[in-house]
Amino acid sequence: MTVAQSSTPGNGSNAGGRRVWVIVGVASALLMALTAALQLGWLAAAEPEAAAAKGPQSIPVRVAVAARSSLTLRARYVGELDADAAELSSQVTGKLEAVTVDIGDSFEQGKLLARIDSAQAEKQVAEARAQVRAAEAAKSRVAAQRSAATVELERGERLLAGQLIAAQEVDARRSELAVLDAEAEAADAQAAQTRARVAVLQEQLRQARLVAPFDGAVSQRHLNPGALVQPGSMILRLVRAGPSRVRFRVAERDLGRIHMGAAFELTTQATGPRRFSGKITGIAAEISHEDRSALVLGVLDAESEALRSGMYAEVELALGALENAVVVPSAAVVERHSAQRTRQGLYVAENGKARFVVVKVLGQADDLTAVEGIQTGARVVTLGHEGLKDGAEVRVDAPRDQ
């Protein structure tokens, strides 16, 4: 019993000790967490102050040095190939009997390309020609009667002068001649009317045969034999053979450097690196208000089967040369937009800051641009100016002074 009584108080003492240590541990953990939170808060509050103390961060850029050089100006414009085309359509009503060509087929001027049923038109022409013959016969008959009546009238007038017949008989002969004159005029009109009708029907008969108006090839085929056509029904689209034309727009600033007869070279995606030469044949007399450009037309020097009307093309023009001009990489020239206007210029790196300088672009060749408004030796920003502002601090990264 003594042992039991002594062991019970001992277990209670150990449990109380453990409770004390748990409380101490929790309190320590809370104290450490509070300390860390206070430290983090202090750091968070201190970071903006430290950043403010350091000042604005410099922007890394790359630069190149403006230099004087001669520059052969060349410009590239996106255009579209063009050629004379015609829609071959029906002028009469009828069934399409035949189409002798298909898409891509070549033809010569005058070749029969399509034919419309002309049986009805041929019948009408035959009837009209018969009417012409009848009208001509009636005209001849009246002319003979009139001739005879004229002779009788002259004879009657001589007899009347000798008082051998009565005046009433002469008057009757005059009336008969007047009637025949009217019939002759009517016969002439009838004959002319029937001849005109024959001409109209023959034209309709001719229009039932659709022939090529020029040398070329078929671009589209709208209808097949058996279709019922009306006047205006499109049957074929034709493209004229010959050197292709190109249409492209030239910026207003470049118009003073191009002229009629100026040579150009042309490339297309379909023909790869192959180049086609041509000459400018037309310059529009008006500048577009939308993009401040003018339409320019050119004709290639030679025909090529590799080119098709409607192809996109890149036209390269030589715009002359600039001697002893200030030249910078084209990547340095940027545009800055505002509510009032758009300015073209570049950023110059000076004493660790970027300065925006408005320049006048004189011309461009490949990746070089001639400008007016800066001096040689100026370090112009070629990379990193996308978000750059006037007066911003910059740091020039390698490669330097290209």
C-alpha atoms as one frame of an Amber mdcrd trajectory, in Angstrom:
protein
   0.000   0.000   0.000   2.863   2.311   0.769   4.295   1.720  -2.692   0.986
   2.431  -4.357   0.416   5.624  -2.505   3.923   6.900  -3.265   3.627   6.144
  -7.068   0.380   8.026  -7.648   1.648  11.459  -6.628   4.773  10.927  -8.801
   2.753  10.475 -12.094   0.758  13.675 -11.495   3.967  15.678 -11.150   5.312
  14.495 -14.531   2.092  15.411 -16.380   2.139  18.917 -14.969   5.714  19.379
 -16.121   4.861  18.375 -19.648   2.020  20.905 -19.749   4.403  23.655 -18.751
   6.880  22.807 -21.515   4.119  22.742 -24.140   2.953  26.199 -23.147   6.524
  27.513 -23.252   7.054  26.001 -26.734   3.885  27.519 -28.157   4.767  30.910
 -26.723   8.244  30.700 -28.262   6.825  29.799 -31.681   4.373  32.710 -31.557
   7.157  35.059 -30.570   9.354  33.897 -33.461   6.475  34.235 -35.959   5.711
  37.757 -34.726   9.358  38.705 -34.991   9.571  37.357 -38.566   6.396  39.196
 -39.555   7.725  42.447 -38.144  11.005  41.946 -39.982   9.220  41.195 -43.276
   7.025  44.234 -42.879  10.061  46.365 -42.228  11.802  44.988 -45.298   8.743
  45.516 -47.471   8.500  49.072 -46.287  12.219  49.560 -46.698  12.442  48.234
 -50.285  10.557  51.157 -51.960  12.610  53.565 -49.873  15.807  51.847 -51.013
  14.614  51.851 -54.630  13.697  55.499 -54.330  17.123  56.229 -52.877  18.799
  54.503 -55.836  16.712  56.521 -58.396  15.211  55.305 -61.749  16.689  52.182
 -63.310  18.695  52.692 -66.544  17.369  51.019 -69.695  19.794  48.784 -71.614
  20.168  49.840 -75.268  22.437  49.271 -78.212  23.742  52.109 -80.335  25.424
  52.843 -83.656  27.398  55.882 -84.754  25.980  58.183 -87.445  28.450  58.582
 -90.308  28.657  60.251 -93.687  28.377  58.068 -96.748  27.008  57.900-100.284
  23.749  56.009-100.484  22.140  54.439-103.539  18.439  54.736-102.888  16.207
  51.790-103.638  12.603  51.302-102.617  10.360  48.235-102.515   6.612  48.311
-102.998   3.975  45.599-102.871   1.847  45.428-106.024  -0.383  43.175-108.072
   0.009  41.818-111.580  -2.659  42.873-114.037  -3.630  42.117-117.643  -6.364
  43.015-120.115  -9.370  40.777-119.550 -12.829  40.415-121.086 -16.033  38.643
-120.141 -17.439  36.745-123.116 -21.213  36.833-122.743 -24.276  35.914-124.759
 -26.116  38.588-126.710 -29.065  36.384-127.622 -31.453  33.963-125.968 -31.006
  30.269-126.627 -29.377  27.018-125.604 -25.607  26.895-125.309 -24.650  24.277
-127.890 -20.887  24.111-127.466 -17.916  25.558-125.560 -14.691  24.707-127.375
 -12.188  25.762-124.663 -11.648  25.177-120.960  -9.758  26.902-118.132  -6.120
  27.489-119.066  -6.572  26.872-122.800  -4.849  29.310-125.131  -6.491  30.701
-128.248  -5.894  33.080-131.129  -7.986  36.047-132.107 -11.020  35.041-134.165
 -11.188  31.447-132.893 -14.681  30.090-132.191 -14.940  29.680-128.401 -18.662
  29.003-127.902 -21.792  28.552-129.970 -25.457  29.171-129.114 -28.322  27.349
-130.832 -29.106  29.433-133.950 -31.794  27.370-135.675 -34.531  29.832-134.821
 -32.423  32.798-135.873 -31.563  31.111-139.186 -35.271  30.485-139.864 -36.079
  34.110-139.130 -33.308  35.270-141.458 -34.693  33.088-144.258 -38.188  34.516
-143.727 -36.894  38.067-143.690 -34.935  37.523-146.905 -38.136  36.239-148.561
 -39.911  39.366-147.424 -37.125  41.457-148.950 -37.572  39.702-152.292 -41.334
  40.271-152.140 -40.862  43.932-151.321 -38.381  44.354-154.180 -40.841  42.667
-156.574 -43.654  44.972-155.450 -41.365  47.920-155.899 -40.512  46.842-159.465
 -44.190  46.299-160.324 -45.184  49.759-159.079 -42.258  51.314-160.928 -43.446
  49.694-164.188 -47.014  50.850-163.641 -45.831  54.346-162.873 -43.753  54.448
-166.025 -46.760  53.399-168.106 -48.998  55.950-166.354 -46.495  58.695-167.059
 -46.490  57.867-170.760 -50.319  57.893-170.826 -50.455  61.218-169.016 -48.060
  62.824-171.501 -50.110  61.464-174.419 -53.347  62.705-172.854 -51.932  66.185
-172.365 -51.014  66.360-176.088 -54.491  65.233-177.079 -56.018  67.757-174.716
 -53.982  70.503-176.317 -55.538  69.519-179.684 -58.954  69.344-178.003 -59.179
  65.700-178.952 -60.046  64.446-175.403 -61.811  65.920-172.436 -59.946  67.523
-169.550 -61.569  65.110-167.124 -59.726  62.202-168.734 -56.376  63.950-168.309
 -57.167  64.675-164.675 -57.933  60.995-164.118 -54.555  60.045-165.593 -52.841
  62.577-163.281 -54.631  61.075-160.247 -53.591  57.564-161.282 -49.954  58.667
-161.512 -50.120  60.276-158.057 -51.460  57.036-156.584 -48.640  55.080-158.207
 -46.103  57.584-156.826 -47.454  56.921-153.317 -47.332  53.170-153.892 -43.726
  53.460-155.095 -42.737  55.302-151.910 -44.484  52.654-149.813 -42.707  49.900
-151.730 -39.354  51.621-151.141 -40.091  51.888-147.408 -41.190  48.258-147.215
 -38.049  47.078-148.988 -35.825  49.184-146.700 -37.621  47.866-143.604 -37.226
  44.230-144.611 -33.550  44.753-145.474 -33.002  46.301-142.019 -34.723  43.346
-140.370 -32.468  40.965-142.283 -29.425  42.900-141.038 -30.636  42.676-137.426
 -31.322  38.964-137.684 -27.978  38.340-139.357 -26.288  40.194-136.484 -28.129
  37.976-134.001 -27.015  34.970-136.019 -23.452  36.218-135.879 -23.742  36.787
-132.120 -24.695  33.146-131.681 -21.043  32.405-132.504 -18.738  33.715-129.797
 -15.218  34.258-131.129 -12.031  35.363-129.395 -11.563  39.149-129.453  -7.773
  38.837-128.985  -4.970  36.322-128.445  -5.043  34.986-124.913  -6.106  32.240
-122.535  -9.213  31.217-120.609  -9.324  32.379-116.995 -12.799  31.144-116.018
 -15.564  29.046-117.555 -18.978  29.976-116.181 -21.351  27.719-118.181 -21.349
  24.329-119.872 -23.130  23.142-123.043 -26.854  22.662-122.559 -27.342  25.740
-120.376 -30.069  28.189-121.368 -28.544  31.631-121.828 -30.028  35.099-121.948
 -28.520  38.353-123.194 -25.757  39.180-120.704 -25.169  35.617-119.466 -21.425
  35.223-118.741 -19.881  32.213-120.475 -16.081  32.698-120.396 -13.550  35.085
-118.861 -10.587  35.730-121.135  -7.158  37.179-120.376  -5.132  38.808-123.132
  -1.739  37.326-123.953   1.320  39.566-123.760   3.601  41.161-121.158   1.911
  41.537-117.791   1.240  44.872-116.141   1.843  45.619-112.479  -0.058  48.074
-110.285   1.491  49.389-107.065   1.289  52.445-104.837   4.207  54.801-104.207
   4.476  56.938-101.073   4.084  60.666-101.617   7.648  61.358-100.443   9.079
  59.146-103.219   7.037  60.489-106.138   9.581  63.183-106.962  12.209  60.504
-107.597  10.303  58.388-110.128   9.384  59.183-113.728   7.796  57.688-116.805
  10.022  55.046-118.353  11.922  54.374-115.121  13.153  50.786-114.881  12.123
  48.415-112.126  12.569  44.774-111.156   9.817  42.499-109.935   9.659  39.270
-107.946   6.769  37.047-106.862   6.338  34.309-104.290   5.490  31.820-107.026
   8.703  32.442-108.980  11.090  32.669-106.021  14.366  34.527-106.663  13.685
  34.954-110.374  13.551  38.637-111.315  11.531  40.278-114.098  12.341  43.693
-115.504   9.943  46.350-116.698   9.320  50.085-117.093   6.880  52.543-115.545
   4.134  53.506-117.996   1.746  55.540-115.866   1.659  57.660-112.700  -1.683
  58.699-111.229  -2.447  62.416-111.199  -3.948  62.268-107.702  -2.673  61.421
-104.227  -4.879  59.213-102.063  -6.185  61.026 -98.984  -6.204  57.741 -97.063
  -2.541  56.703 -97.236  -0.851  59.642 -99.035   0.275  57.525-101.970  -0.222
  57.473-105.733  -1.043  54.570-108.049   1.766  53.649-110.454   1.496  51.357
-113.483   4.312  49.401-115.083   4.662  46.937-117.956   7.109  44.036-117.975
   9.614  43.899-120.808   8.710  40.352-121.845   5.873  37.885-121.524   6.328
  34.953-119.130   4.151  31.895-118.658   5.227  31.791-115.005   3.316  34.992
-114.230  -0.441  35.177-113.775  -2.769  38.124-113.560  -3.724  38.757-109.930
  -0.411  37.573-108.428   1.069  39.660-105.622   4.460  41.059-106.548   7.286
  43.012-104.939   8.522  45.881-107.095  12.003  47.302-106.544  12.802  50.770
-107.880  16.069  52.698-108.028  15.390  56.221-106.749  18.799  57.758-107.458
  21.733  58.383-105.115  22.576  60.644-102.172  26.149  61.862-101.921  27.887
  62.635 -98.597  24.719  62.102 -96.545  24.439  61.390 -92.825  23.566  57.691
 -92.636  22.211  55.622 -89.730  20.849  52.069 -89.475  17.201  51.983 -90.532
  16.338  50.361 -87.192  17.221  53.616 -85.441  14.423  55.614 -87.108  11.147
  55.523 -85.190   7.809  57.310 -85.210   6.280  58.984 -82.189   2.535  59.659
 -82.278   0.615  62.349 -80.452  -2.880  63.776 -80.672  -1.627  66.622 -82.850
   0.808  64.908 -85.207   3.210  62.077 -85.941   6.918  62.819 -85.686   9.731
  60.817 -87.269  13.034  60.784 -85.467  15.585  58.810 -83.471  17.020  58.598
 -79.963  20.555  59.839 -79.357  22.441  58.460 -76.331  24.297  61.315 -74.546
  25.763  61.311 -71.041  23.733  58.272 -70.015  20.420  59.721 -71.198  18.302
  59.281 -74.313  17.342  62.406 -76.274  14.662  62.227 -78.975  15.688  64.140
 -82.105  13.234  64.849 -84.914  14.844  64.127 -88.303  13.906  64.303 -91.960
  14.311  61.015 -93.822  16.043  61.654 -97.154  16.031  58.099 -98.441  16.561
  54.460 -97.617  18.588  51.622 -99.070  18.308  48.157 -97.550  19.103  48.569
 -93.811  20.579  52.094 -94.041  18.686  55.396 -93.956  19.911  58.873 -94.848
  18.620  61.531 -92.453  18.831  65.256 -91.908  18.821  66.691 -88.387  21.785
  65.098 -86.568  25.557  65.344 -86.863  28.043  62.621 -87.664  29.404  60.865
 -84.592  26.075  60.896 -82.782  25.328  57.625 -81.047  21.838  56.601 -82.127
  19.819  53.901 -80.377  19.211  50.895 -82.636  17.818  48.428 -80.080  15.825
  48.986 -76.901  13.948  52.148 -77.921  10.508  50.509 -77.984   9.558  51.810
 -74.539  12.069  54.635 -74.431  11.095  58.183 -73.493  12.876  61.469 -73.992
  15.305  62.010 -71.089  15.261  58.408 -69.869  18.481  57.007 -68.397  20.098
  54.414 -70.623  22.945  51.942 -70.357  24.759  51.047 -73.579  25.225  47.307
 -73.882  27.666  45.497 -76.141  28.194  45.438 -79.019  29.026  49.145 -78.781
  29.511  51.811 -81.472  28.860  49.661 -84.479
